[in-house]
Amino acid sequence: MSQHKQRDTIQILRGLRWPLAGAVGLVFALVRLVETLIIGASEAAPAGRMIDSVVWGGLAGAAVWAVLSWAARQERRRRSAEAAMLAELRSSNARLAQLYELNQRIASSATLDDVLDYAITLPASLLGARAAALVLRDEGGQPLDARRVGVSAEELQSARATFGLLPSPPDLGGPRAVLDPNAAPGGLLAAAVLPLAEGDDDPVGWIEAYLSDPASYDGRVLDGRLPAESEALLITVAGELAEAVQGSRRRAREIASVAALEQAIMAERTRIARDLHDGVAQSLAFMRMRVDLWEDWVGQDPARLREEFAAMKVNLRQQIEELRRAIFALRPFELGQLGFGGALRRFVREFAGQQGWEIDLDLADLPADLPLALELAAFRFVQEGLNNAAKHAQAGAVAVGLRQIDGGLQIVVRDDGAGFNPGDVAEGPGGRLGLRQMRERAAALDGRVTVISRPGAGAELRVWLPLAYAKEMI
């Protein structure tokens, strides 16, 4: 039944209540009077018969009026219930459409900026806000204004002071609203705060919506709370936005990690190329120059030529070892097949076997859940320490240990070789230990590098990398 027909039915029932009740009562009274006169079933006086007929006619009319009134009320209630259900259905459809648009916009956003540019438009569409600000927490938990609309920086600070939102909202457990009873006409009357959080997780930030008309959207702003239907929608929106922000940050960290990995690969290739150029290539070039002299010594100085051959054999042996170290360094890590601990054990033992070292490897206190970024960095530091010992230490025994200490991973590579004075070693590209490269790599993970050595007493490389920072990079 259409709304127009429903209204006509109710009007007809309400209009006919009195005339129909009166007509029915009059007919009933006349019928009762005629029945009494014709049949003569009552010995009462004529006045008594008249009163009796009027009473019964009045009761009949009242019954008809009551029935019609009840029918009109029922029809009105049914109409109200259908209107309420229709309004709720329209409201639900509107909320679903808003959530669908939110998901589509987030899915099509390639960067965090795209997500934030869309998020700052939601207070106006969801709450009818005149101005809004979007605040995000940085990695240290400090709030930073990421976006604002409809208000200048000075006006925003003034509004926050008015509604008690400085230095940050007092409660971020859920959406809340604050009224300003002293607001001037046309000014900001209320502020709604929407924390951006997924479930019970800590908020990654919040949205501040400033309203000049608290009734400009479906519901009322109550002091401290938003209407239940609006609050449920806002909590869902907040969860979607928080997930989008965290996802964008994760993607940014992944991109940064890939860039850092590429940079590390390029640095490693540059180091290997430099080592080959400064070592093997120059040594071979020098030997090539010496060969030109040997042609003259073949007949003139055979003894000297034999000495040159002996020196050449030693030099070639050293260059072969240098090439083997470079080739070994280029081998891919077998972290996926053996795990970090297994791959590290295999690498250290094979390297020690090539050098003829006694090796002491201690991984007893190695954390079981190291982030990948930390595993790769630790592998590189162990590799660099062993390379340095092989090239410069003339060691017979080397010890390698990894353990968790002071909230971080400590890497130690120690040898019993010739030792040196760390203060005399340059930290440039051609430095003996490449300390600058190692310290830059450690600084990228908020770590530190220490070298302990003295002439004749071996050398010890210590690296400390924080576990907390590395986990944030995942």
C-alpha positions in Angstrom: 0.0 0.0 0.0 1.4 3.4 -1.0 2.0 6.2 1.6 -0.8 8.3 -0.1 -3.3 5.5 0.3 -2.2 4.9 3.9 -2.8 8.5 4.8 -6.3 8.4 3.1 -7.2 5.3 5.1 -6.2 6.8 8.4 -8.0 10.1 7.6 -11.2 8.1 6.7 -11.1 6.1 9.8 -10.5 9.1 12.0 -13.3 11.1 10.3 -15.9 8.4 10.5 -15.4 7.6 14.2 -18.1 10.0 15.5 -20.7 9.9 12.7 -20.5 6.1 12.4 -20.6 5.6 16.2 -23.6 7.9 16.5 -25.5 6.3 13.6 -24.9 2.8 15.0 -25.9 3.9 18.5 -29.1 5.5 17.2 -30.1 2.5 15.0 -29.4 0.1 17.9 -31.5 2.3 20.3 -34.5 2.4 17.8 -34.3 -1.3 17.1 -34.3 -1.9 20.9 -37.2 0.4 21.4 -39.3 -1.1 18.6 -38.5 -4.6 19.8 -39.7 -3.7 23.3 -42.9 -2.1 22.0 -43.8 -4.9 19.6 -42.9 -7.9 21.7 -43.8 -6.3 25.0 -41.2 -8.4 26.8 -40.8 -5.8 29.5 -43.4 -4.7 32.0 -41.4 -1.5 32.7 -42.9 1.9 32.2 -42.4 3.7 28.8 -39.8 6.0 30.3 -37.8 3.0 31.6 -38.0 1.4 28.2 -36.8 4.6 26.6 -33.9 4.9 29.0 -32.9 1.3 28.5 -32.9 1.7 24.7 -30.8 4.9 24.9 -28.3 3.1 27.3 -27.9 0.1 25.0 -27.6 2.4 21.9 -24.9 4.5 23.6 -23.0 1.4 24.5 -23.2 0.2 20.9 -22.0 3.5 19.6 -19.2 3.7 22.1 -18.1 0.2 21.1 -18.0 1.2 17.4 -16.1 4.4 18.2 -13.5 2.4 20.3 -13.0 -0.1 17.5 -12.5 2.5 14.9 -10.2 4.5 17.1 -8.1 1.4 17.8 -8.0 0.6 14.1 -6.8 4.2 13.3 -4.1 4.0 16.0 -2.9 0.6 14.8 -2.7 1.9 11.2 -0.8 5.0 12.4 1.6 2.8 14.4 2.2 0.5 11.4 2.8 3.5 9.2 5.3 4.9 11.7 7.1 1.6 12.0 7.3 1.2 8.2 8.6 4.8 8.0 11.2 4.1 10.7 12.3 0.9 8.9 12.5 2.7 5.6 14.6 5.5 7.2 16.9 2.9 8.8 17.2 1.1 5.5 18.1 4.3 3.7 20.6 5.2 6.5 22.2 1.7 6.3 22.5 2.0 2.5 24.1 5.4 2.9 26.6 4.0 5.4 27.4 1.0 3.1 27.9 3.3 0.2 30.3 5.4 2.3 32.2 2.4 3.4 32.4 1.1 -0.2 33.7 4.4 -1.4 36.2 4.4 1.4 37.5 0.9 0.5 37.7 1.8 -3.2 39.6 5.0 -2.5 42.0 3.3 -0.1 42.6 0.4 -2.5 43.3 2.8 -5.4 45.7 4.9 -3.3 49.3 4.2 -4.2 50.9 6.4 -1.5 50.3 7.6 2.1 49.7 11.1 0.7 46.8 9.7 -1.4 45.2 8.1 1.7 45.6 11.3 3.8 44.3 13.6 1.1 41.1 11.5 1.0 40.9 11.0 4.8 40.7 14.8 5.4 37.6 15.0 3.3 35.6 12.5 5.5 34.7 14.8 8.4 32.7 17.1 6.1 30.8 14.2 4.5 30.3 12.1 7.6 29.7 14.8 10.2 29.0 18.0 8.3 32.2 19.5 9.8 33.2 23.0 8.8 36.9 22.4 9.5 39.0 19.4 10.2 42.6 18.4 11.1 44.3 15.0 10.7 47.1 14.2 13.2 49.6 11.3 12.9 52.1 10.0 15.4 55.6 9.6 14.2 57.9 6.6 15.0 58.7 8.2 18.3 55.0 8.7 19.2 55.0 12.4 18.8 51.9 14.0 17.2 52.4 15.8 13.9 49.7 17.7 11.9 49.5 15.8 8.6 46.5 17.6 7.0 44.0 20.4 7.8 41.1 21.9 5.9 38.8 24.9 6.5 41.0 26.5 9.2 44.4 28.2 9.4 47.2 27.0 11.7 46.5 29.9 14.2 42.7 29.2 14.2 43.3 25.5 14.7 45.4 26.1 17.8 42.8 28.4 19.1 40.0 25.9 18.5 42.1 23.1 20.2 42.6 25.4 23.3 38.8 26.1 23.4 37.8 22.4 23.3 40.6 21.2 25.6 42.5 19.3 22.9 46.0 20.6 23.8 48.6 19.2 23.8 46.5 16.2 22.6 43.0 14.9 23.1 42.6 13.6 26.7 40.9 10.3 25.7 41.7 8.3 22.6 39.7 5.2 23.6 37.0 5.9 21.0 35.1 8.7 19.3 34.1 11.6 21.6 32.6 15.0 21.2 32.9 18.2 23.2 30.4 21.1 23.2 31.3 24.8 23.7 28.3 26.4 25.6 29.9 29.8 25.3 30.3 29.7 21.5 29.3 32.8 19.6 26.6 32.5 16.9 28.2 31.3 13.7 31.3 30.0 15.5 32.4 26.5 16.3 29.9 24.9 18.6 31.4 21.4 18.9 34.5 19.3 18.3 34.5 15.6 17.5 37.6 13.5 17.9 38.1 10.2 16.0 41.1 8.1 17.0 42.6 6.1 14.1 43.1 2.7 15.5 42.5 -1.0 14.6 40.6 -2.7 17.4 42.5 -2.4 20.7 45.8 -1.3 19.1 47.3 2.0 20.0 46.1 4.8 17.7 48.4 5.9 14.9 46.8 9.3 15.1 43.4 11.0 15.1 41.0 13.3 13.2 39.6 16.4 14.7 36.3 17.6 13.2 34.9 21.1 14.2 31.2 21.7 13.7 29.3 25.0 13.6 25.9 23.2 13.7 25.9 20.0 15.9 22.6 18.9 14.2 23.9 19.2 10.7 24.1 15.4 10.3 22.0 12.5 11.2 22.0 12.6 15.0 22.9 14.9 17.9 26.2 15.6 19.4 26.1 14.8 23.1 28.7 16.0 25.5 31.3 13.3 25.5 29.6 10.9 23.1 28.3 10.7 19.5 25.1 9.1 18.5 25.3 5.3 18.5 24.7 4.9 14.8 27.3 7.6 14.0 29.8 6.2 16.5 29.6 2.7 14.9 30.2 4.1 11.4 33.1 6.3 12.6 34.8 3.4 14.4 34.7 1.3 11.2 36.0 4.2 9.2 38.7 4.8 11.7 39.8 1.2 11.6 40.0 1.3 7.8 42.0 4.5 7.8 44.4 3.2 10.5 45.0 0.0 8.5 45.6 2.1 5.3 48.1 4.3 7.1 49.9 1.4 8.6 49.9 -0.4 5.3 51.3 2.6 3.5 54.0 3.0 6.1 54.9 -0.7 5.8 55.1 -0.3 2.0 57.3 2.8 2.4 59.6 0.9 4.8 59.7 -2.1 2.4 60.7 0.3 -0.5 63.3 1.9 1.7 64.6 -1.6 2.7 64.8 -2.6 -0.9 66.6 0.7 -1.7 69.0 0.1 1.2 69.6 -3.5 0.1 70.4 -2.3 -3.5 72.7 0.3 -2.1 74.4 -2.3 0.1 74.8 -4.5 -2.9 76.3 -1.7 -5.0 78.6 -0.8 -2.1 79.7 -4.5 -1.8 80.3 -4.7 -5.5 82.3 -1.5 -5.4 84.4 -2.8 -2.5 85.1 -6.1 -4.3 86.0 -4.3 -7.5 88.3 -1.9 -5.6 90.0 -4.8 -3.8 90.5 -6.7 -7.1 91.8 -3.6 -8.7 94.1 -2.6 -5.9 95.2 -6.1 -5.2 95.1 -8.7 -7.9 95.0 -6.4 -10.9 97.9 -4.3 -9.8 99.9 -7.4 -8.7 99.3 -9.0 -12.1 100.2 -5.8 -13.9 103.5 -5.6 -11.9 104.3 -9.2 -12.8 103.6 -8.4 -16.4 106.2 -5.6 -16.3 108.7 -8.0 -14.6 108.2 -10.5 -17.4 109.7 -8.0 -19.9 112.9 -8.0 -17.8 113.1 -11.7 -17.6 113.8 -12.0 -21.3 117.1 -10.2 -20.8 118.0 -12.3 -17.7 117.5 -15.6 -19.4 121.0 -15.6 -20.8 122.6 -12.9 -18.6 121.6 -13.7 -15.0 119.8 -17.1 -14.7 120.3 -17.2 -10.9 118.4 -13.9 -10.6 115.7 -15.3 -12.9 115.2 -18.3 -10.6 114.7 -15.9 -7.6 112.1 -14.0 -9.6 110.3 -17.3 -10.4 110.2 -18.2 -6.7 108.9 -14.7 -5.8 106.3 -15.0 -8.6 105.0 -18.3 -7.2 104.5 -16.8 -3.8 102.8 -13.8 -5.3 100.5 -15.9 -7.5 99.6 -18.0 -4.5 98.5 -14.9 -2.6 96.5 -13.6 -5.5 94.8 -16.9 -5.9 93.8 -16.8 -2.2 92.6 -13.2 -2.7 90.5 -14.3 -5.7 89.0 -17.2 -3.7 88.0 -14.9 -0.9 86.3 -12.6 -3.4 84.5 -15.5 -5.1 83.5 -16.9 -1.7 82.1 -13.4 -0.7 80.0 -13.4 -3.8 78.3 -16.7 -3.0 74.6 -16.3 -2.1 73.6 -16.8 1.5 71.6 -19.9 2.1 69.3 -18.4 4.7 66.2 -19.8 3.1 67.5 -23.4 3.1 69.5 -23.5 6.3 68.2 -20.7 8.4 70.4 -17.9 9.7 72.2 -19.9 12.3 72.8 -22.9 9.9 74.0 -20.6 7.1 76.3 -18.7 9.3 77.9 -21.9 10.8 78.5 -23.2 7.3 80.0 -20.0 6.0 82.3 -19.5 9.0 83.6 -23.1 9.0 84.2 -23.1 5.2 86.0 -19.8 5.4 88.1 -21.0 8.3 88.9 -24.2 6.4 90.2 -22.2 3.4 92.5 -20.2 5.7 93.6 -23.2 7.8 92.4 -21.5 11.0 91.2 -23.0 14.3 87.7 -21.7 14.6 85.6 -21.1 17.7 82.0 -20.3 16.8 79.5 -19.4 19.7 75.9 -19.0 18.7 74.4 -20.4 22.0 72.7 -17.0 22.9 71.6 -16.1 19.4 68.0 -14.9 19.4 65.6 -17.2 17.6 63.4 -14.5 16.0 65.9 -12.1 14.4 64.4 -9.8 11.7 65.6 -10.4 8.2 67.3 -6.9 8.0 69.3 -7.8 11.1 70.3 -11.3 9.8 71.6 -9.8 6.6 73.5 -7.1 8.4 75.0 -9.5 10.9 76.1 -11.8 8.1 77.9 -9.0 6.4 79.7 -7.9 9.5 80.9 -11.4 10.2 82.0 -11.7 6.6 83.9 -8.4 6.8 85.6 -9.3 10.0 86.8 -12.7 8.6 88.0 -11.0 5.4 90.0 -8.5 7.4 91.6 -11.2 9.5 92.5 -13.2 6.4 94.0 -10.2 4.6 95.9 -8.6 7.4 96.1 -10.6 10.7 98.2 -13.6 9.8 96.2 -15.4 12.4 96.1 -19.0 13.4 92.9 -19.0 15.4 89.7 -16.9 15.1 86.6 -16.7 17.3 83.2 -15.6 16.2 80.3 -15.0 18.6 76.8 -13.6 18.4 74.5 -13.0 21.4 71.8 -10.8 22.7 72.9 -8.1 25.1 71.4 -4.7 26.3 68.4 -5.0 24.0 70.5 -5.6 20.9 72.6 -8.2 19.0 76.3 -8.2 19.6 78.6 -9.5 16.9 82.3 -10.3 17.9 85.0 -11.4 15.5 88.4 -11.9 17.3 91.7 -13.2 16.0 95.2 -14.0 17.5 97.1 -12.3 14.7 99.6 -9.5 14.4 97.3 -6.8 15.7 97.7 -3.1 15.0 97.1 0.4 16.4 93.4 1.4 15.5 94.4 5.1 15.7 96.8 4.7 12.9 94.3 3.2 10.4 92.7 5.5 7.9 88.9 5.3 7.6 88.8 6.1 3.9 87.9 3.9 1.0 91.4 2.4 1.1 91.6 2.0 4.8 92.8 -1.3 6.2 89.5 -2.3 7.8 87.1 -0.3 5.8 85.9 1.1 9.2 83.9 3.9 7.5 81.8 1.4 5.5 81.1 -0.8 8.5 80.2 2.2 10.7 77.9 3.6 8.1 76.2 0.2 7.8 75.8 0.0 11.6 74.5 3.6 11.8 71.8 2.8 9.3 70.4 0.4 12.0 71.1 2.7 14.9 74.1 0.5 15.9 77.8 1.0 16.6 81.1 -0.5 15.7 84.1 -0.8 18.0 87.6 -2.1 17.1 90.0 -3.3 19.9 93.6 -4.1 19.0 97.2 -3.4 19.7 100.4 -4.6 17.9 101.2 -8.2 18.6 98.0 -8.9 20.5 95.5 -9.7 17.8 92.3 -7.7 17.0 88.7 -7.8 18.0 85.8 -6.3 16.0 82.6 -5.6 18.1 79.3 -4.6 16.5 76.1 -3.9 18.4 72.7 -3.6 16.6 69.4 -2.8 18.4 66.7 -5.4 18.1 63.8 -2.9 18.5 64.8 -0.7 15.6 65.3 -3.6 13.3 61.8 -5.1 14.1 60.2 -1.8 13.2 61.6 -2.2 9.6 59.6 -5.3 9.0 
